[in-house]
Amino acid sequence: METLSQLEARRLALARAGLLKPEWTGFPWRGAGSGKRARAAAHRVIRRFGYLQLDTVSVAGARSHVIVLLSRLTGFDAQLGEALLQPSEPLFEYWGHEASWLPIELYPVFSFRRIEFSHHPWWGDLVGQHPKIARGIMRRIRDEGPLRSLDLEGRGSRGWWDLKVAKKVASALWSSGALVIRERRNFQRFYDLPERVIPQEYLETSIPRVEAIEVLLLQALEGHGWASTTTLIQTWRFKKCRSEVAKALRNLHERGQILECALDLGHKSRVPGWVRPADLELAGRLQRVRPRRDRGVLLSPFDPVLWDRARTLQLFSFHQVLEIFKPAAQRIYGYYCLPVLAGDRLVARFDLKAHRKRGVLEVLAAHFEGATGSSGSSRLDGETREAHRAAQTGLDRFAESLELKLVGRPGLTPA
């Protein structure tokens, strides 16, 4: 079995995630503005991972999917990040990692999931339980065009159907593939018929389940670099088909497309996993890289390098937490913290709140890894000062990308 050190696996993860210099990531940090070049750059980022996870929380000034793009594309227009899903664009929305925007080439790959979700994963046979509502939604979309949740509210207020049930039925129809999401405006879904949105070449193609799982496992490794089987399963929510995943990994290994590779954490601790041959070679070369640690970048808490908290701890020795659902008194770091990447280290996290009407971005709290004093202390060591400078540059860049003025001074708090 091949092995990677923590440093090698960490830098490989950052390279594949597009968070090192262009010569190591495979695509440039370009994407300024909101034109065709910016769209193409965003699509390239999404293709690297195979998904861009969506999230509704915008307290920090932008939603997660926008923050992921801002962290990789200098000068990217934040408003474009909300409007990527449009007719004729090479994306579709579906259940990938979570609800995600995915490259259109993967539409046939998810045919197995659309079949599986003919009964909704949470609500069961909702369409079968409410056939009249389902027929009514399909008829309205066919006759009137794309339908929003707000459109359901209008009809529901006159008693045609129960609003809460109708919204669930529309979502179930989307999950089963009977409907697709045509676009989003102000984060509102527009449901439409598949034949009006998905190119015919993809609509008529279906990939067998076993082959689809192999495709998605390779796609996951393309974005992760090195990953354990658990991470690969979590990437595409394959928890219910672990035996099929194991078979797919064996097939890929036998064909030489992936290699068994352990993460060596020292002290006789090894985590078994997988890597593509080309990425194993890249990891060896990345030992010579000297990432700049004086310039930081803020990451979404749902960034592809962060959502797997166990992996984040293994690679970065960083305890990633999400405290949205905790009562305020029980939070350690804050409501919605954005970790700060400096070079190849996660050095801090900021709890931010945007006040759009006032045009400001407020720093509610700042926590630095291993910090022992306040930002004004003269006792800070060189490494802590460097981390503070990096975090400040990342914070400045983030505020600038949102066209907001920073208020509040980030202090140093022991992590």
Residue pairs with C-beta under 8 A, 6 or more apart in sequence:
1 260
1 261
1 262
1 272
2 259
2 260
2 261
2 262
2 275
2 280
3 261
3 262
3 263
3 264
3 270
4 12
4 226
4 261
4 262
4 263
4 264
4 275
4 280
4 283
5 264
6 263
6 264
6 265
6 266
6 314
6 315
6 317
7 287
7 344
8 283
8 284
8 286
8 287
9 225
9 226
9 263
9 283
9 314
9 315
10 315
10 316
10 344
11 20
11 283
11 286
11 287
11 289
11 291
11 344
12 225
12 226
12 275
12 279
12 282
12 283
12 286
13 224
13 225
13 226
13 305
13 315
14 20
14 291
14 305
14 341
14 344
15 24
15 25
15 26
15 225
15 282
15 286
16 25
16 48
16 222
16 223
16 224
16 225
16 279
17 25
17 48
17 49
17 223
17 225
17 303
17 304
17 305
18 25
18 26
18 27
18 29
18 45
18 48
18 72
19 25
19 71
19 72
19 297
19 305
19 341
20 286
20 289
20 291
20 344
21 289
21 291
22 28
22 29
24 282
24 286
24 289
26 48
27 41
27 44
27 45
27 48
28 41
29 72
29 73
29 74
30 37
30 41
30 73
30 74
31 37
31 38
31 41
31 42
31 69
31 72
31 73
31 74
31 75
31 76
32 38
32 73
32 74
32 75
32 76
32 77
33 75
33 76
33 77
33 80
34 77
34 79
34 80
38 73
38 76
38 77
38 80
39 80
39 84
39 89
41 73
41 76
42 69
42 73
42 76
42 80
42 81
42 84
43 84
43 89
43 90
43 91
43 103
45 52
45 68
45 69
45 72
45 73
46 52
46 91
46 101
46 102
46 103
47 103
48 222
48 223
49 219
49 222
49 223
49 304
50 96
50 102
50 103
50 106
50 216
50 219
50 220
50 222
50 223
51 96
51 97
51 100
51 101
51 102
52 65
52 68
52 69
52 84
52 100
52 101
52 102
53 64
53 65
53 68
53 96
53 97
53 98
53 99
53 100
53 302
53 304
53 307
54 63
54 64
54 65
54 93
54 98
54 99
54 100
54 101
55 63
55 64
55 65
55 98
55 300
55 302
56 63
56 187
57 63
57 64
57 324
57 336
58 354
59 335
59 336
59 352
59 353
59 354
60 67
60 336
60 338
60 352
60 353
60 354
60 361
61 78
61 352
61 354
61 356
61 361
61 398
61 399
61 402
61 404
62 70
62 78
62 81
62 354
62 402
63 81
63 82
63 187
64 300
64 301
64 302
64 303
65 81
65 101
65 300
66 78
66 81
66 82
67 298
67 299
67 300
67 303
67 338
68 299
68 300
68 302
68 303
68 304
69 76
69 81
70 76
70 78
70 81
70 398
70 401
71 297
71 298
71 299
71 300
71 303
71 341
75 401
76 401
78 401
78 402
78 403
82 184
82 186
82 187
83 183
83 184
83 185
84 91
84 101
85 91
85 92
85 93
85 101
85 181
85 182
85 183
85 184
86 183
87 182
87 183
87 197
90 103
90 104
90 105
91 101
91 102
91 103
91 104
92 101
92 102
92 104
92 106
92 107
92 180
92 181
92 197
92 198
93 99
93 100
93 101
93 102
93 180
93 181
93 184
93 189
94 100
94 102
94 107
94 110
94 113
95 110
95 113
95 117
95 175
95 237
96 102
96 106
96 110
96 236
97 234
97 235
97 236
97 237
97 307
98 237
102 110
104 198
104 199
104 202
105 202
106 215
106 216
106 219
107 198
107 202
107 203
107 205
108 202
108 205
108 206
108 207
109 207
109 212
109 215
109 216
110 212
111 177
111 205
111 206
111 207
111 212
112 207
112 208
112 209
112 212
112 213
114 175
114 176
114 177
115 177
117 175
117 176
117 177
118 127
118 176
119 125
119 126
119 128
120 126
120 127
120 168
120 171
120 172
120 175
120 176
121 175
123 168
123 172
126 168
126 169
126 172
127 134
127 169
127 172
127 173
127 176
127 178
130 165
130 169
132 161
133 161
133 162
133 165
133 166
133 169
134 169
134 172
134 173
136 160
136 161
137 147
137 152
137 166
137 169
137 170
137 173
137 179
137 191
138 173
138 178
138 179
140 147
140 151
140 155
141 147
141 179
141 191
141 192
141 193
142 193
145 192
146 182
146 183
146 190
146 191
146 192
147 170
147 190
147 191
147 192
148 188
148 189
148 190
148 191
149 167
149 170
149 188
149 189
150 188
152 161
152 163
152 166
152 167
152 170
153 163
155 161
155 166
156 162
156 163
156 166
157 163
170 179
170 191
173 179
173 191
174 180
174 181
174 189
174 191
177 194
178 194
179 191
179 192
179 193
179 194
180 191
180 192
180 193
180 194
180 197
180 198
181 189
181 190
181 191
181 192
182 190
182 191
182 192
182 196
182 197
183 190
184 190
194 203
195 203
207 215
209 244
210 244
210 247
210 248
213 238
213 241
213 244
213 245
213 248
214 248
214 251
214 252
216 235
216 236
216 238
217 232
217 236
217 245
217 248
217 249
217 252
217 258
218 252
218 257
218 258
218 276
220 227
220 231
220 232
220 235
220 236
221 227
221 232
221 258
221 274
221 275
221 276
221 279
222 276
223 235
223 304
224 231
224 232
224 235
224 304
225 275
225 279
225 282
225 283
226 261
226 263
226 273
226 274
226 275
226 279
226 283
227 235
227 273
227 274
227 275
227 311
228 263
228 271
228 272
228 273
228 274
228 311
229 245
229 246
229 249
229 272
229 273
229 274
230 310
231 273
231 308
231 311
232 238
232 245
232 249
232 274
233 239
233 242
233 245
234 308
238 244
238 245
249 258
249 274
252 258
253 259
253 260
253 274
256 277
257 276
257 277
258 274
258 275
258 276
258 277
259 274
259 275
259 276
259 277
259 280
260 272
260 273
260 274
261 273
261 274
261 275
261 280
262 270
262 271
262 272
262 273
263 270
263 271
263 273
263 314
263 315
264 270
265 271
265 314
271 314
275 283
289 344
291 343
291 344
292 343
293 342
293 343
293 345
293 386
293 387
293 390
294 342
294 386
294 389
294 390
294 393
295 342
295 390
295 393
295 394
296 340
296 341
296 342
296 347
296 348
296 390
296 391
296 392
296 393
296 394
296 395
297 340
297 341
297 394
297 397
298 338
298 339
298 340
298 341
298 350
298 394
298 395
298 397
298 398
299 305
299 306
299 338
299 339
299 340
299 341
300 306
300 338
301 307
301 320
301 322
301 336
301 337
301 338
301 339
303 339
305 312
305 315
306 312
306 320
306 339
309 319
309 320
309 321
312 318
312 320
312 346
313 319
313 320
316 345
316 346
318 339
318 346
318 369
320 339
321 332
321 333
321 337
322 336
322 337
323 330
323 331
323 332
323 333
323 334
323 335
323 337
324 335
324 336
328 335
333 349
333 351
333 365
333 367
334 349
334 351
334 364
334 365
335 351
335 353
335 364
336 351
336 352
337 349
337 350
337 351
337 365
337 367
338 349
338 350
338 352
338 398
339 346
339 348
339 349
340 346
340 347
340 348
340 349
340 350
340 387
340 390
340 391
340 394
340 395
341 347
341 394
342 386
342 387
342 390
342 391
342 394
343 390
345 369
345 387
346 369
347 368
347 369
347 387
347 390
347 391
348 366
348 367
348 368
348 369
348 387
348 388
348 391
349 366
349 367
350 363
350 365
350 366
350 391
350 395
350 410
351 363
351 364
351 365
351 366
352 361
352 362
352 363
352 364
353 361
353 362
353 364
354 360
354 361
354 362
354 402
354 404
355 361
355 362
356 404
359 403
359 404
359 405
360 404
360 405
360 406
360 407
361 398
361 399
361 402
361 404
361 405
361 406
361 407
362 407
362 408
363 395
363 406
363 407
363 408
363 409
363 410
364 408
365 410
365 413
366 375
366 391
366 410
366 411
366 412
366 413
367 413
367 414
367 415
368 384
368 387
368 388
368 391
368 412
368 413
368 415
369 387
369 415
370 384
370 414
370 415
371 380
371 384
371 387
371 412
371 413
371 414
371 415
372 379
372 380
372 384
372 412
372 414
373 379
373 380
373 384
373 412
374 411
374 412
375 388
375 409
375 410
375 411
375 412
377 412
380 388
380 412
384 412
388 412
391 410
392 410
395 406
395 410
396 406
399 405
399 406
